[in-house]
Amino acid sequence: MEFVVEEGKHLHENCSTLIMPALSIGNVGQLAVDMLISSTRGERIGYLDDPNVLPCVGNDAYWPSPQGDLTLPLEAFASSSNSLTLIQQRSPVVKGMMVEFAKNVADFAAASGKKHVVVLSSLDFGRWQTIDMSRLGILGTPSGLQIYYLSSASMDGTDNDCERFGWKRLQDYNLDQRLWKHLSNLAEGNAGHHDDIPSEDELGEEDYSPSLPFAALFSCFKVRSQSMHTLSRNMPHRFLDMVLSHRDVLPSVFKIKAKGLKVTCLLCYCSEGDNIPEAFHLADAACRLLGIKPNNFGGKFGSDSSPPSNNSNVR
């Protein structure tokens, strides 16, 4: 993965939190990140070039009318006033390469000194096993606005910071389950045996969550938080940008062990269709977790907000 900095821009040292989507049903994570970029007035600082992501190109997604600025598959934005770096992913990962992509993103996050990574994604409503009766809608149908989470704060995925908001840990996270264990091994660089790994057509209910992109990202970020090396905070911006753009030199440059890198996945159930309410809810959950208040967004976040209007231009 290569990080290309826009002319006159650089990674901000104070932006120690990274928010990014994991592609899934309904594109809820992507839409939530778009809302956050627009609402925080995030400034594009560059883009990431990764061979595992399918190419796409489009017009600017954040203006009411196209301005002629190209939109690319992986773009990096910074909101220095909110100490945020945001990555938007607009095209899927090549089939079978999700773990490699996740490793590359985790390397980038650790190399650029991130302390907390928040991954936003969605789960298929049709797979919902346990329905909370207290969250039924007015017509008796279940509401997908319950937030589920997964955190590296503890071995079992629980996090007190998430629990205090009433969110629920993803129920089927189990490190002893075959696919979760397989992901952990791959993230650590241990391929192991694949005899007990089911094919796509043989996936059972317990295999659903670990088969999704967010699970690969979570596993790789979790491993990097324990073993990855990162650059000194005192390293000049120009040198940092140069190193990040040449991933092959990273192992020889990273000498200081990364400490405290945390990953949190925020998830909600949805179906295909209009998922703007779910995206707003997911974006709001990220704001609450990070202590970002809606009034910091100049009134653009909340009921008066509207999603970016030109995502349809991306091809």
Residue pairs with C-beta under 8 A, 6 or more apart in sequence:
1 48
1 49
1 50
1 104
1 105
1 107
1 108
1 247
2 48
2 49
2 50
2 245
2 246
2 247
3 46
3 47
3 48
3 49
3 76
3 108
3 241
3 244
3 245
4 46
4 47
4 48
4 49
4 245
5 11
5 45
5 46
5 241
5 245
6 44
6 45
6 46
9 43
9 44
9 45
9 46
10 45
10 237
10 238
10 240
10 241
11 45
11 76
11 78
11 85
11 112
11 237
11 240
11 241
11 244
12 45
12 78
12 80
12 85
13 113
13 233
13 237
14 80
14 83
15 78
15 79
15 80
15 83
15 84
15 85
16 83
16 113
16 114
16 115
16 116
17 83
17 84
17 85
17 114
17 115
17 116
17 117
17 118
17 290
18 84
18 85
18 86
18 87
18 109
18 114
18 116
18 117
18 118
19 33
19 36
19 84
19 85
19 86
19 87
19 117
19 118
19 120
19 286
20 33
20 86
20 87
20 88
20 89
20 105
20 117
20 118
20 119
20 120
20 217
21 29
21 30
21 32
21 33
21 88
21 89
21 119
21 120
21 121
22 29
22 119
22 120
22 121
22 212
22 213
22 214
22 217
22 265
23 29
23 30
23 89
23 92
23 93
23 121
23 213
24 121
24 122
24 123
24 124
24 212
24 213
24 214
25 122
25 123
25 124
25 270
25 271
25 272
26 122
26 270
26 271
26 272
26 273
26 275
26 278
27 122
27 275
28 120
28 121
28 122
28 268
28 270
28 275
28 278
28 279
28 282
29 119
29 120
29 121
29 122
29 214
29 282
30 88
30 89
30 90
31 275
31 276
31 279
31 307
31 311
32 120
32 279
32 280
32 282
32 283
32 286
33 86
33 87
33 88
33 120
33 283
34 61
34 62
34 88
34 307
34 308
34 311
35 279
35 280
35 283
35 301
35 305
35 307
35 308
36 42
36 84
36 86
36 283
36 286
36 287
37 62
37 77
37 79
37 86
37 88
37 308
38 62
38 300
38 305
38 307
38 308
39 283
39 297
39 300
39 301
39 305
40 79
40 81
40 82
40 84
40 86
40 292
40 296
40 297
41 79
41 298
42 77
42 78
42 79
42 84
42 86
43 77
43 78
43 79
43 80
44 75
44 76
44 77
45 76
45 77
45 78
46 75
46 76
47 72
47 73
47 74
47 75
47 76
48 74
48 75
48 76
48 87
48 105
48 108
49 74
50 74
50 101
50 104
50 105
52 93
52 94
52 97
52 98
52 100
52 101
52 104
53 73
53 74
53 89
53 91
53 92
53 93
53 94
53 101
54 73
54 91
54 92
54 93
54 94
55 73
55 91
56 72
56 73
56 90
56 91
56 314
56 315
57 70
57 71
57 72
57 314
57 315
58 70
58 71
58 90
58 310
58 311
58 313
58 314
58 315
59 66
59 67
59 68
59 69
59 70
59 71
59 310
59 313
59 314
60 66
60 67
60 68
60 69
60 70
60 71
60 310
60 313
61 71
61 308
61 310
61 311
61 313
61 314
62 308
62 310
63 310
64 309
66 310
66 313
71 90
71 313
71 314
72 90
73 89
73 90
73 91
74 87
74 88
74 89
74 90
75 87
75 88
75 90
76 85
76 86
76 87
77 85
77 86
77 87
77 88
78 84
78 85
78 86
79 86
81 296
82 290
82 292
82 296
84 290
84 292
85 112
85 114
87 105
90 314
93 101
93 213
98 213
98 216
99 183
99 186
99 187
99 216
99 219
99 220
101 216
102 187
102 213
102 216
102 217
102 219
102 220
102 221
103 187
103 220
104 247
105 217
105 220
106 217
106 220
106 221
106 223
106 224
106 228
107 224
107 228
107 247
107 250
108 244
109 117
109 221
109 224
109 261
110 224
110 225
110 228
110 229
110 230
110 254
110 258
110 261
111 228
111 230
111 231
111 243
111 244
111 250
111 254
112 230
112 231
112 240
112 244
113 230
113 231
113 233
114 261
115 260
115 261
115 262
116 261
116 262
116 263
116 264
116 290
117 221
117 261
117 262
117 263
117 264
118 263
118 264
118 265
118 266
118 286
118 289
118 290
119 214
119 217
119 218
119 221
119 263
119 264
119 265
119 266
120 265
120 266
120 267
120 282
120 283
120 286
121 212
121 213
121 214
121 265
121 266
121 267
122 267
122 268
122 269
122 270
122 275
122 278
122 282
123 148
123 209
123 212
123 267
123 268
123 269
123 270
124 208
124 269
124 270
124 271
125 142
125 144
125 269
125 270
125 271
126 271
127 205
127 208
127 269
128 142
128 144
128 269
129 171
129 172
129 205
130 171
131 142
132 142
132 146
135 142
135 143
135 145
135 146
136 142
136 143
137 143
144 268
144 269
144 270
144 271
144 278
145 268
145 277
145 278
145 281
146 167
146 168
146 268
146 269
147 165
147 166
147 167
147 168
147 266
147 267
147 268
147 281
147 282
147 285
148 167
148 168
148 169
148 170
148 171
148 266
148 267
148 268
148 269
149 159
149 162
149 167
149 168
149 169
149 170
149 264
149 265
149 266
149 267
150 157
150 169
150 170
150 173
150 214
150 218
150 264
150 265
150 267
151 157
151 158
151 159
151 161
151 162
151 169
151 262
151 263
151 264
151 265
152 218
152 221
152 222
152 225
152 262
152 263
152 264
153 159
153 160
153 161
153 262
153 264
155 175
156 169
156 173
157 169
157 170
157 173
158 169
159 169
159 264
161 289
162 169
162 264
162 289
163 169
165 285
165 288
165 289
167 266
167 285
170 209
170 265
170 267
172 206
172 208
172 209
173 180
173 209
174 180
174 206
175 181
175 184
177 206
177 207
177 210
178 196
178 197
178 198
178 207
179 197
179 198
179 206
179 207
179 210
179 211
179 215
180 210
180 215
180 219
182 192
182 194
182 197
182 210
183 210
183 215
183 216
183 219
184 219
184 222
184 223
185 191
185 192
186 219
187 216
187 219
187 220
187 222
187 223
188 223
198 204
198 207
200 211
203 211
209 215
214 265
214 267
217 263
217 265
218 263
218 265
221 261
221 263
222 263
224 258
224 261
225 258
225 260
225 261
225 262
225 263
228 254
228 258
228 261
229 251
229 254
229 255
229 256
229 257
229 258
230 254
230 256
230 257
230 258
231 240
231 243
231 253
231 254
231 256
232 256
243 249
243 250
243 253
264 289
266 282
266 285
266 286
266 289
268 278
268 281
268 282
270 278
276 307
279 307
280 305
283 301
284 294
284 301
286 292
287 293
287 294
287 301
294 301
294 302
